[in-house]
C-alpha cells in the first residue's frame, strides 16, 4: 500500500513542479503567443516526462516519461488553441493531466484489474452513498430552496433587477459555507461552525442607520440562518445513518 501511494505521489509531484513551480509567467505568455512554434512548449513537455522519470527511478520504464511528455504536449497544445485562459479551461486542462497520471499510476501498480471491483464497492457502500448524498443535497437542492424562499426579499432589495454585488457571489458563498458546515459535522467539529458564523457576521457588518443597509443585513441573516439550519439537519441525519 505504501509503495503504490509513493508512486502516485511521485507522479503528482512531477506534475506540480512542471506545471506550477517551473513555469514562469513570461514563458507562459510566450507559449500562448507562439503556440505550437513556442520552444518553451517543447521544453515544458519534456520536463514533465524527465521529472517523472527522475522521481520514479525505474530506469527500465523508459516509455513512461515518453507517454507523460506526449500527453502533456497535446493537452497544453489543445489549451493554447483557446483565446481566453478561463477558470473552466484551466480546470479541464488539469483534469486531463490528472487523468493521464492516474492511468499511468494504475498501469505501474497493475491496478486495472482492481478498478472495477473498487468502483463497484464504492457504489454499494451505504456509508459512502449517504455522505455523497449529503454533499449533493447541501450543494444543489438546498441552494435552490433558499433562493426560492428568499426571492421576495431579494426583489425588494433590487426592485429593478440591478445587482450591487458580484455576479453569483452569494450563491457560491452559500455553497462553500454549506460544504464546510457539513464537513465540520461529519468530522465532529461542531465548535468550528460557531467560528464560521462569527466570521461571516464580521464580513457582513454594515451601518445599521442606513435603511437599505438594514434590509441587506436582515436579508443576509435570513439566508444564512436557513442555510446553516438545513445543512446542520442534513449533517445530523447523515451522522445518525453512519453511526
C-alpha positions in Angstrom: 0.0 0.0 0.0 2.8 2.4 0.9 4.6 1.7 -2.4 1.5 2.3 -4.5 0.9 5.6 -2.7 4.5 6.6 -3.1 4.3 6.1 -6.9 1.2 8.3 -7.1 2.8 11.0 -5.0 5.9 10.9 -7.3 3.8 11.3 -10.4 1.8 14.2 -8.9 4.9 15.9 -7.6 6.5 15.8 -11.1 3.3 17.4 -12.5 3.1 20.1 -9.8 6.7 21.1 -10.3 6.3 21.1 -14.1 3.0 23.0 -14.3 3.3 25.4 -11.5 6.7 25.8 -10.0 8.9 25.6 -13.1 6.6 27.6 -15.4 7.3 31.4 -15.1 4.7 33.8 -16.3 7.0 35.2 -19.0 7.4 31.8 -20.6 3.7 31.0 -20.2 2.9 34.2 -22.2 5.5 33.1 -24.8 3.7 29.8 -25.1 0.3 31.5 -25.5 1.6 33.8 -28.2 3.6 31.3 -30.3 1.5 28.2 -29.5 3.0 25.2 -31.4 6.0 27.3 -32.5 7.0 28.1 -28.9 10.2 26.4 -27.9 9.0 26.5 -24.3 6.1 24.2 -25.1 8.5 21.5 -26.1 10.9 22.1 -23.2 7.9 22.2 -20.8 6.6 18.9 -22.1 10.0 17.3 -22.0 10.4 18.5 -18.4 7.1 16.8 -17.4 8.5 13.4 -18.6 12.0 14.0 -17.3 10.9 14.8 -13.8 8.6 11.8 -13.8 11.4 9.5 -14.9 13.7 11.1 -12.3 11.3 10.6 -9.4 10.2 7.1 -10.3 13.8 5.9 -10.6 12.5 2.9 -12.6 15.1 3.3 -15.4 13.8 0.3 -17.4 10.4 2.0 -17.8 11.7 4.5 -20.4 8.4 4.6 -22.2 6.5 6.1 -19.1 8.2 9.6 -19.4 7.5 9.5 -23.2 3.8 8.9 -22.5 3.8 11.7 -19.9 5.6 14.2 -22.2 3.5 13.5 -25.3 0.2 13.7 -23.4 1.4 16.9 -21.7 2.3 18.4 -25.0 -1.0 17.6 -26.7 -3.1 18.7 -23.7 -1.3 22.0 -23.5 -1.5 22.5 -27.2 -5.3 21.9 -27.1 -5.5 24.5 -24.3 -3.4 27.1 -26.3 -6.0 26.9 -29.1 -8.4 28.8 -26.9 -8.2 32.5 -26.9 -9.1 33.2 -23.2 -7.4 31.4 -20.3 -10.6 30.9 -18.2 -11.1 29.0 -15.0 -13.1 26.4 -16.8 -10.3 25.9 -19.3 -7.8 25.6 -16.5 -9.8 23.0 -14.7 -10.3 21.0 -17.8 -6.6 21.2 -18.6 -5.7 19.9 -15.1 -8.4 17.3 -15.2 -6.8 15.8 -18.4 -3.4 15.9 -16.8 -4.5 14.2 -13.6 -6.5 11.6 -15.6 -3.3 10.6 -17.6 -1.4 10.5 -14.3 -4.0 8.2 -12.7 -4.0 5.9 -15.8 -0.1 5.7 -15.7 -0.3 5.0 -12.0 -2.8 2.2 -12.4 -0.6 0.7 -15.1 2.5 0.9 -12.9 0.8 -0.8 -9.9 -1.1 -3.2 -12.1 -4.3 -1.9 -10.7 -6.6 -2.0 -13.7 -8.0 -5.4 -12.7 -9.0 -4.0 -9.3 -10.5 -0.8 -10.7 -14.0 -2.1 -11.5 -14.4 -4.1 -8.2 -13.2 -0.9 -6.3 -15.8 1.3 -8.1 -18.5 -1.4 -7.5 -17.6 -1.5 -3.8 -17.8 2.3 -3.5 -21.3 2.5 -5.0 -22.5 -0.5 -3.0 -21.4 1.1 0.3 -24.4 2.7 2.2 -22.0 4.9 4.2 -20.3 6.3 1.1 -23.6 6.8 -0.6 -25.0 8.6 2.5 -22.0 11.0 2.6 -22.3 11.6 -1.2 -26.0 12.3 -0.9 -25.4 14.7 2.0 -23.0 16.8 0.0 -25.2 16.8 -3.1 -28.2 17.9 -1.1 -26.4 20.9 0.5 -24.8 22.0 -2.8 -27.8 21.8 -5.1 -31.4 21.4 -3.7 -30.6 23.5 -0.6 -29.4 26.4 -2.6 -32.4 26.3 -4.8 -34.7 26.1 -1.8 -33.1 29.1 -0.1 -33.2 31.1 -3.3 -36.9 30.4 -3.7 -37.7 31.1 0.0 -35.9 34.5 0.0 -36.8 35.6 -3.5 -39.4 38.2 -2.3 -36.8 39.9 -0.1 -34.3 39.8 -2.9 -36.7 41.5 -5.3 -37.4 44.1 -2.6 -33.7 44.9 -2.3 -33.2 45.0 -6.1 -36.6 46.1 -7.5 -35.2 46.8 -11.0 -33.2 43.7 -11.1 -30.0 45.7 -10.8 -27.5 43.9 -8.6 -25.0 45.8 -6.4 -22.8 42.8 -5.7 -20.6 40.4 -7.6 -22.4 38.2 -10.1 -23.5 34.9 -8.4 -21.2 35.6 -5.4 -23.8 35.0 -2.9 -24.7 31.6 -4.4 -21.0 30.5 -4.3 -20.5 31.8 -0.8 -23.6 29.7 0.3 -22.3 26.6 -1.4 -18.9 26.8 0.2 -20.3 27.6 3.7 -22.7 24.6 3.5 -19.8 22.3 2.4 -17.8 23.5 5.3 -20.6 23.1 7.8 -21.4 19.6 6.6 -17.7 18.7 6.8 -17.5 20.0 10.3 -20.5 18.0 11.4 -19.2 14.7 9.8 -15.8 15.2 11.4 -17.4 16.0 14.8 -16.1 19.6 14.8 -19.3 21.4 15.9 -17.5 24.2 17.5 -16.0 25.3 14.2 -19.5 26.1 12.9 -19.7 28.9 15.5 -16.4 30.4 14.3 -17.7 30.2 10.7 -20.9 32.1 11.7 -18.9 34.7 13.5 -16.5 35.2 10.6 -19.4 35.7 8.2 -21.1 38.1 10.6 -18.0 40.3 10.7 -17.6 40.3 7.0 -21.3 41.3 6.6 -21.2 44.1 9.2 -22.7 47.3 7.9 -24.1 50.7 9.1 -27.5 49.9 10.5 -28.5 53.5 10.5 -29.0 53.2 6.7 -32.4 51.7 5.9 -31.1 49.8 2.8 -28.1 48.5 4.8 -30.5 47.2 7.5 -32.6 45.4 4.9 -29.4 43.9 3.3 -28.3 42.7 6.7 -31.6 41.2 7.5 -31.8 39.5 4.1 -28.3 38.0 4.5 -29.1 36.9 8.1 -32.3 35.1 6.9 -30.4 33.3 4.1 -27.5 32.4 6.4 -29.7 31.0 9.2 -31.7 29.0 6.7 -28.5 27.7 5.1 -27.0 26.7 8.4 -30.2 25.2 9.8 -30.8 23.0 6.7 -27.2 21.9 6.5 -27.0 21.0 10.2 -30.2 19.0 9.9 -28.8 17.1 6.9 -25.5 16.6 8.6 -27.1 15.2 11.7 -29.2 12.8 9.6 -26.1 11.6 7.8 -24.3 11.1 11.1 -27.2 9.2 12.5 -27.2 6.9 9.5 -23.4 6.4 9.7 -23.1 5.9 13.4 
